[in-house]
Amino acid sequence: MHKKELRLQYKVLRSKFSQQEIEEKSMAIANQLLRLNCWDKTYYHLFLTIEELKEIDTEFILQILAGKDKEIVIGKTDFQTRKMTHFLLTDNTKIKKNEYNIPEPMNGLEVPVSMIEVIFVPLLAFDKKGHRIGYGKGFYDQFLAECNPETIKIGLSFFEAEDEIEDIFKLDIPLNYCVTPSEIYQFD
């Protein structure tokens, strides 16, 4: 299937989840993450949940990161440039939803992309080669392209892998892993 069709299909599938299903699946994903060999790093980038889009609840992952005393980095989007700026999440960070309901930091210490070692990547669908489909705005595509090649990219998905996304661009950056409630996919 092509990105456009998959994007539409998975938005519809996700829209049918109850709040309880989202919480259960999100907790299962967080538990699966504990099995990964990625916890020896310091700087972890995590997206904050857009509840209106029934995204994975990343609060469970935030708790894991805080419990492991990791530096948590969150992004702020600029819809003019389609770029993200990254900030350290601290007790003093003020979070506010932007016009698209994306929770973002209002202030904080900016973290250069070069310091980010692990990224938890939001997505709608992915395939067995590690290619992902997001919302189509390109924020994460640009962000991932700016990262060090060693940066670990971990997709988070409520759903299992598609066999193949047909219209992948050669500039699309594949994931290293994708974690679902029941599976950990590892890609070359």
Secondary structure as GFF3:
##gff-version 3
##sequence-region A 1 188
A	DSSP	alpha_helix	3	15	.	.	.	ID=ss1
A	DSSP	alpha_helix	19	33	.	.	.	ID=ss2
A	DSSP	beta_strand	43	45	.	.	.	ID=ss3
A	DSSP	three_ten_helix	51	53	.	.	.	ID=ss4
A	DSSP	alpha_helix	59	67	.	.	.	ID=ss5
A	DSSP	beta_strand	71	78	.	.	.	ID=ss6
A	DSSP	beta_strand	83	88	.	.	.	ID=ss7
A	DSSP	beta_strand	95	97	.	.	.	ID=ss8
A	DSSP	beta_strand	103	105	.	.	.	ID=ss9
A	DSSP	three_ten_helix	113	115	.	.	.	ID=ss10
A	DSSP	beta_strand	118	122	.	.	.	ID=ss11
A	DSSP	beta_strand	125	126	.	.	.	ID=ss12
A	DSSP	beta_strand	132	133	.	.	.	ID=ss13
A	DSSP	alpha_helix	139	146	.	.	.	ID=ss14
A	DSSP	beta_strand	152	156	.	.	.	ID=ss15
A	DSSP	beta_strand	177	179	.	.	.	ID=ss16
A	DSSP	beta_strand	184	186	.	.	.	ID=ss17
###
